């Protein structure tokens, strides 16, 4: 790797280069290129089926691209690591155990890495507007509460990069504004955020740069 390439990767936390992904005969991603700098919010817009979620899954390591390269925090996904270490995400509908509380769900997930404890979990719940002491089972949560819990899960381990697929789904006007302020706060802390949203207001208010995905399905 050349010195100029090392410098470019150091300046950008996420680098996507000439990414292609197909499913059968359907070309979903075609020559996608984007970079996200430290402390920046990068927006992705496009209709359903344009490939936004597929791109996010490639960045997170859940899908392998057919061609191209994804680099997160200086590591090439699929070569240097399978999944980015300092990345938090909410992609599609968050899945949680229905018959335990939100706190218990996060405790179980946090136990997979054992990087954080009770204090960080409670703080993440509070930051997204959920009562940390609430014992209600997730099966009784509203859609907005589940979405808040998903965002709490994404931020609880203090990641450097956040990948957020429609994070405002199910939130009322007050809840959405709360989340916008939270994302601005995370940006100010130096977090790099990839955001997909159908809401033009979210993109206009929050994003430093925007990539428009072409509709592959006509």
N, C-alpha and C positions, 0 to 999 in steps of 0.2 A: 504494500500500500504506500503510495507516494506521500510526501510531506504535505502537499496541498490538499490531498484527500483526507488525511488525518485531521488537518485544520478545519476542513468543512464539516466533518463528522463531529468534531469537538464543539463547533459553534451551534449545531443543531441536535436537539435531543432525539428527534425522530426523523429518519430519512427513508423515504420510499423511492426506489429507482426502477423505472421501466417494468412495472409489475403487471403480470398477465395471469388471469385465472379463468378457466373454463369448466363447465359442468356438461359433459357430453359434447354436443355441438353448439351449446350456448356460450358465447364469449361474454363473461360478466365484467371482467376487468381487462382493459386494453391500454397498455403503456401508461400506467398511472405513475406520476411523479409528484412528490410533495415533501416539504420540509417543515418541521415545527421547532422553533427556537425555544430556549429556556425562558420561562415566564410569559409564554404566548398562548393564546387560544386560537385554534385553527378550526374553522367551520367546514362541514361537508353538507352540501345541499343536493337534492335530487329526488325524483319520484320513487315510489316503491318499485323495486326491481332494477334500480339503477346501479346497485352494487355497493351501497354505503356500508351495509352490515358485513358483507363479504370482505371488503377492504379492512374494516376494523378487526375482523377475526384473523386476517393475515398478519396484521400488526401485533396482535396479542399472541400469535403462535398457535391458534386453534385450527387454522387452515394453512396448508403449504401452497404457495404460489407455483404456477407452472413455469414461469420465468420471472427474472427480476430479483431484487434484493430489498429486504427491510432491515434497517439498523435502528436499534433502540438503545440509548445510553451507551453508544460505542460498540455494541455487540450485534453481530448479524444473526437474525433469527433463523434457526434451522442449521446453523453452522457453529456459532460460538455458544448458543444456548437454545433450548427448545421453547422457553417462555421467558419474556422479560421479567427480571427480578423485582424491579421497583416500579411496577405498573399496577394501577387499580382500574377496574372496569365495571361498566354496567352495559350489557349487550342484550337486546331483546327483553323479554319479560323476566325479571329476576325470579329464580326458583329458591324457595325456602321450605324448611320442614314446617308443615302446617300446624302441628299439635304441640308446639313449644313457643315460647315468647321470642320477640325480636332479639333481645339480649342473648338468649340461649343460642339462637341461630348464629349470631356473630361470634359468640364464644367458641362454638364448634369449628367455625371456619378459621378463626384466629389460631386455633390449636394445631392446624395443619403446618404452619410455619413456626409457631411459638415465638414470634418476634414481639408481640405486644401482650398486655395483660388487661385486667378488668378496667383500670383507669382509662386507657385509650379507647376501649369499647364504649364505655359510658360517655366519654367526651364526644365520640363520633355520633352517637345517638342524639345527644343534646344539640350538636351543631346542625343537624338536619331537621330539628324541630320535633323530635320524638321524645316522650317522657322516658328517661333511662330506667325508671322504677316500674314502668308499666308491665304487668304480668299477663296481659291479654295474649292469647295464642294468635299466631300469624294468620290462621284460618279465618279469624274474625276482623282482620285488618281491612280497611278500605283500599281501593286501588292506589290512592295517593299515599297512604301510609306504607304500602308495600314498596312504592317507588322511593320514598324517603329512606326506607330500610336498605334498599339496594344501593343508594348513594352513600349511606353510612358504611356499608360493607366496602365500597370502592375506596373510601378515604381513610379508613380506620388504621391502616398500616403505614400511613404517611408516605405514599408513593411519590416518585418524582414525575411520573406521567399518569394522566387520567384519560381513559378512552370511554366516552359517554355517548351511548346510542339512544337518542330521544329521552334524555333524563327528566324532562318536564311532563312526560305522559302521566295523566291521572291527577295532576296537581291543579288546585284551584288558583285563582289569580294571586292570592296572598302567598300561597305555597310556592308558586313559580317565581315570584319576586324574591322570596327568601332564598331560593336556590341560585338565582342570578347573582345575588349579593355574595353568597358563599363561593361561587366560582370566581368572582372578582377578587375575593379575599385569598383564595388559593393561588390565583395568578400572581398577586402581589407577593406571595411567599416564594415565588419562583417556580411553581408547578407548570408543566407543559400540558395543555389540555386539547384533545381532539374531540370535537363536539358535532354530533348530527342532530338537527332539529328541523321539523316542518314549519316552525314558527319563525317568520321573517324577523320579528322583533328580537328574538333570542340571538339570531345571527348578527343583526345590526348593532345591538347593544354590547355584545360580548366579544366578537371575533376580531382578531387583528388581520386575518387573511381568510379567504374562502376558496374552496375548490368545488366546482359544480360537476357532478357526475352526470354523464349522458344516460338517457333512458335506453336500455338495451332491448326493451320489449315493445317498442313502438307506441 
